Amino acid sequence: MTETETTTLFEEGLKRYQAGEEPETLLPVFEDICNRAPKNASAWACVAWLYLLMDKPKNALKAAQKSVKLDATSPQSRINLALALLDSGEKGVRPHIQVVQQIMTLDADIRQDIEENIEDGLNRKPDWDSLKRIKSWLNS
């Protein structure tokens, strides 16, 4: 699969997500992208997010770790990793939150994207306590 085809598949998957499609039906799409383009940090971040929405934090943890390893500057990847750590009962959340806080202070667009993603997560999963905690930490 070419990079253009991968990009198109990724964009189509995002549109389906934004249209409200369920994580269970979207997960295979993003896993396929990861299989075809294993160095696509954004696709790994999406896989992690979908697993988190499906209450599968151990699976999310592996995907989030890959995403952060591929792109350590991605705030969404770090948020996903922090969420997976919290939801799995693991340690090591603070350094990821601190990096995201630094990035958010430097870039208003990224701050807005992160805030929108958090609200989206809370709309899809209103009782997501770890996401509420991260939201609180990022706003403090």
C-alpha positions as CSV (number, residue, x, y, z in Angstrom):
1,M,0.0,0.0,0.0
2,T,1.4,3.4,-0.9
3,E,1.6,6.3,1.5
4,T,-1.2,8.0,-0.4
5,E,-3.5,5.0,0.0
6,T,-2.6,4.8,3.7
7,T,-3.3,8.5,4.2
8,T,-6.7,8.1,2.4
9,L,-7.6,5.1,4.5
10,F,-6.6,7.0,7.6
11,E,-8.7,10.1,6.7
12,E,-11.7,7.9,5.9
13,G,-11.4,6.2,9.3
14,L,-11.2,9.5,11.0
15,K,-14.3,10.8,9.2
16,R,-16.2,7.6,10.2
17,Y,-15.1,8.1,13.8
18,Q,-16.2,11.8,13.7
19,A,-19.6,10.7,12.3
20,G,-20.1,8.6,15.4
21,E,-19.2,5.1,14.3
22,E,-18.5,2.7,17.1
23,P,-14.9,1.9,18.1
24,E,-15.4,-1.8,17.6
25,T,-16.1,-1.4,13.9
26,L,-13.3,1.1,13.4
27,L,-10.6,-0.7,15.3
28,P,-9.9,-3.2,12.4
29,V,-9.5,-0.2,10.0
30,F,-6.8,1.4,12.1
31,E,-5.1,-1.9,12.9
32,D,-4.9,-2.6,9.2
33,I,-3.2,0.8,8.7
34,C,-0.8,-0.1,11.5
35,N,0.0,-3.4,9.8
36,R,0.6,-1.8,6.5
37,A,2.4,1.2,7.8
38,P,3.9,0.2,11.2
39,K,5.7,3.5,11.7
40,N,2.6,5.6,11.5
41,A,2.4,7.1,15.0
42,S,-1.0,8.7,14.4
43,A,-2.6,5.3,13.5
44,W,-1.1,3.8,16.6
45,A,-2.6,6.7,18.6
46,C,-6.0,6.0,17.1
47,V,-5.7,2.3,17.9
48,A,-4.9,3.1,21.5
49,W,-7.8,5.6,21.8
50,L,-10.2,3.1,20.4
51,Y,-9.1,0.4,22.8
52,L,-9.4,2.9,25.6
53,L,-13.0,3.6,24.6
54,M,-13.6,-0.1,24.5
55,D,-12.3,-0.5,28.1
56,K,-9.3,-2.5,27.0
57,P,-6.4,-0.6,28.7
58,K,-3.8,-3.3,28.4
59,N,-4.2,-3.4,24.6
60,A,-4.3,0.4,24.6
61,L,-1.1,0.5,26.6
62,K,0.8,-1.4,23.9
63,A,-0.5,0.7,21.1
64,A,0.1,4.0,23.0
65,Q,3.7,2.9,23.8
66,K,4.3,2.3,20.1
67,S,2.8,5.6,19.2
68,V,5.0,7.6,21.7
69,K,8.1,5.7,20.7
70,L,7.4,6.7,17.1
71,D,6.6,10.3,17.9
72,A,7.5,11.5,21.3
73,T,6.3,15.0,20.6
74,S,2.7,14.0,19.9
75,P,0.5,15.2,22.8
76,Q,-2.4,12.9,21.9
77,S,-0.1,9.9,22.0
78,R,1.1,10.9,25.4
79,I,-2.4,11.5,26.7
80,N,-3.4,8.1,25.4
81,L,-0.4,6.5,27.2
82,A,-1.2,8.3,30.4
83,L,-4.8,7.1,30.2
84,A,-3.7,3.5,29.4
85,L,-1.4,3.7,32.4
86,L,-4.1,5.0,34.7
87,D,-6.7,2.6,33.5
88,S,-4.3,-0.3,33.8
89,G,-3.2,0.7,37.3
90,E,0.4,1.3,36.2
91,K,2.8,4.0,37.3
92,G,4.6,6.6,35.2
93,V,1.8,9.0,34.3
94,R,3.3,12.3,35.5
95,P,6.1,12.7,32.9
96,H,3.7,12.3,30.1
97,I,1.3,14.9,31.5
98,Q,4.1,17.3,32.1
99,V,5.2,17.1,28.4
100,V,1.6,17.7,27.3
101,Q,1.3,20.7,29.6
102,Q,4.5,22.2,28.1
103,I,3.3,21.6,24.6
104,M,-0.1,23.1,25.4
105,T,1.5,26.3,26.7
106,L,3.5,26.7,23.6
107,D,0.8,26.1,21.0
108,A,-2.8,27.4,21.3
109,D,-4.0,25.2,18.3
110,I,-2.7,22.1,20.0
111,R,-4.3,23.1,23.3
112,Q,-7.6,23.5,21.5
113,D,-7.2,20.1,19.7
114,I,-6.4,18.4,23.1
115,E,-9.4,20.0,24.8
116,E,-11.7,19.0,21.9
117,N,-10.4,15.4,22.0
118,I,-10.9,15.2,25.8
119,E,-14.5,16.5,25.4
120,D,-15.1,13.9,22.6
121,G,-13.8,11.2,24.9
122,L,-16.1,12.3,27.7
123,N,-19.1,12.5,25.4
124,R,-18.5,9.0,24.2
125,K,-17.6,7.6,27.7
126,P,-19.1,10.0,30.3
127,D,-17.9,8.0,33.3
128,W,-14.3,8.0,32.3
129,D,-12.7,9.0,35.6
130,S,-9.1,8.8,34.4
131,L,-9.8,11.2,31.5
132,K,-11.5,13.5,34.0
133,R,-8.4,13.4,36.1
134,I,-6.1,14.2,33.1
135,K,-8.4,17.0,32.1
136,S,-8.1,18.4,35.6
137,W,-4.3,18.1,35.6
138,L,-3.9,19.7,32.2
139,N,-6.1,22.7,33.3
140,S,-4.2,23.2,36.6
